[in-house]
Amino acid sequence: MMSMAKDWIGADESAARRLAAIVESSDDAIISKTVNGTIATWNAGASRVFGYDAEEAVGKPVTILIPSDRLFEEANILARIRRGERIEHYETVRQRKDGGLIDVSLTVSPILDEAGNVVGASKIARDITQRKSAERQAALQAKRLEKLDGIAKLIARELDLPRVVQTVTDAATELSGAQFGAFFYNIADERGERYTLYTLSGAPREAFERFGMPRNTQVFAPTFMGSGVVRSDDIRQDPRYGKNAPYHGMPAGHLPVVSYLAVPVIGHDGEVLGGLFFGHDQPGRFTQDSQDNVVGIAAHAAIAINNGRAFQAAQQEIARRRKAEEAQELLLQEIKHRVKNTLGIVQAIANQTFAGAPAAERSAFGARLRALGEAHDLLTRTQDDAAAVQDIVNTSLAPFQEHRRQRFDVAGPAENIGTSNAMLLALVLHELATNAVKYGALSKDFGHVTLRWDQTGPGRRTLRFVWREEGGPSVMPPSHRGFGSNLIQRALAGANSQASIEFAPRGVICSFDLEP
């Protein structure tokens, strides 16, 4: 009998040691406290999460971990624990030793004595800061996409340049986090003479009017010359700042600018159409994310100004021919039609690509948007409803040929393709090239791509395109169809075409037909 008792005692001690080891090695913070809220035990995970050593925490009130604006939560938790209730996965915010705030998920259970009385509580706190940050980033990205969609819709229905540019300025100022923003842009009057206008957001026009237009100083030159983005945490510390008379910096009464961001707006032909400028009176307010958002908006602004200029020139020509009203409506409807087609594709991409809003998908969205924008610019330069296939191919593959030009073998007859299918061709080629760079022939040093097109079908009225990769990693059929493959096949299906994608061991082969 005594031997059996010893065996049971030994088993209990062994189980207790295993439980203690599990608690101590857990990444979660596992602590216990008395019914009065005093910390009784503290594991290594708690030290990692909250920054206190056990010696610093045990015996202290648990409120050392609670921000002052959330102290009411502890009273509620203690009241429920005294009633014997268990609290499951309660998400809240707690405070580290260094004062930093972290998001946590709490599980709180009552501790009972042998008589069943509540004598304390055990808490498991899991650090969910990264997950909550991702959720906040996703919400922020959704708001940004909503703003970008608003800009796109404006371009689709509006050709009045001042209204378009004001909306672009307001949206860019908000998305960048600036206190105030300005858009300086160049236009031509009916005699062809150029002059500069500007829009403001977050500041009255009187704040700028008495200082005149920005001059081509060292700080402004990169923007007005289109040589690049200027972003400074404190423009006053920039070596280019304050070099020009008469002010040698900001004049008295000027809006206070410490954080500074400026992005050139460049048209499809390389002409600098203007610049977006943003300021904040506190340092370090503009991030890479702020810059990327404004660069994306600048691309919309370039399209808006080009469309506005084209519309202005068309109105002048129509006026000279005394057919202003009829031709204006035709031009308006045509540009609306083109831009709406573009924006429909952009919206579909956004809905798919940013469902979870990780950084890789934000980058993918930006790349697809640029591909469509470049194809749209190419179409707006044509005089009719078609563009050369060779031009669409060159524009779509240009970003991928910068360091790999000799690895593309592109050839086909001189053919034109209509507006909607030209946009579709640009999107398909962009997806194929992106996948080749990431996973296919262009991901290796010696891989190459062959693209051919020719007339086919009854009456030879259809163009067949064949994309062939070789020299890359060995290809295996994927276990599931990716977003790029779905995008290609669904988009082509909408144009009454089908894509054949063969995952041959030597490389991917994709063939598809489009009507000219």
Secondary structure, DSSP 4 states (H G I P E B T S, - for coil): -HHHHHHHHHHHHHHHHHHHHHHHH-SSEEEEEETTSBEEEE-HHHHHHH---HHHHTTSBGGGGS-GGGTHHHHHHHHHHHTT--EEEEEEEEE-TTS-EEEEEEEEEEEE-TTS-EEEEEEEEEE-HHHHHHHHHHHHHHHHHHHHHHHHHHHHH---HHHHHHHHHHHHHHHHT-SEEEEEEEEE-TTS-EEEEEEEESS-THHHHTT-SPP--TTTHHHHTT---EEES-GGGSTTTT-STTTSSSPTTSPP-SEEEEEEEE-TTS-EEEEEEEEESSTT---HHHHHHHHHHHHHHHHHHHHHHHHHHHHHHHHHTT-HHHHHHHHHHHHHHHHHHHHHHHHHHHHHHTSS--HHHHHHHHHHHHHHHHHHHHHHHSSSSEEEHHHHHHHHHHHHHTTTGGGEEEE----EEEHHHHHHHHHHHHHHHHHHHHTSGGGSTT-EEEEEEEEESGGG-EEEEEEEEESSSPP---SS--HHHHHHHHHHHHTT--EEEEEETTEEEEEEEE--
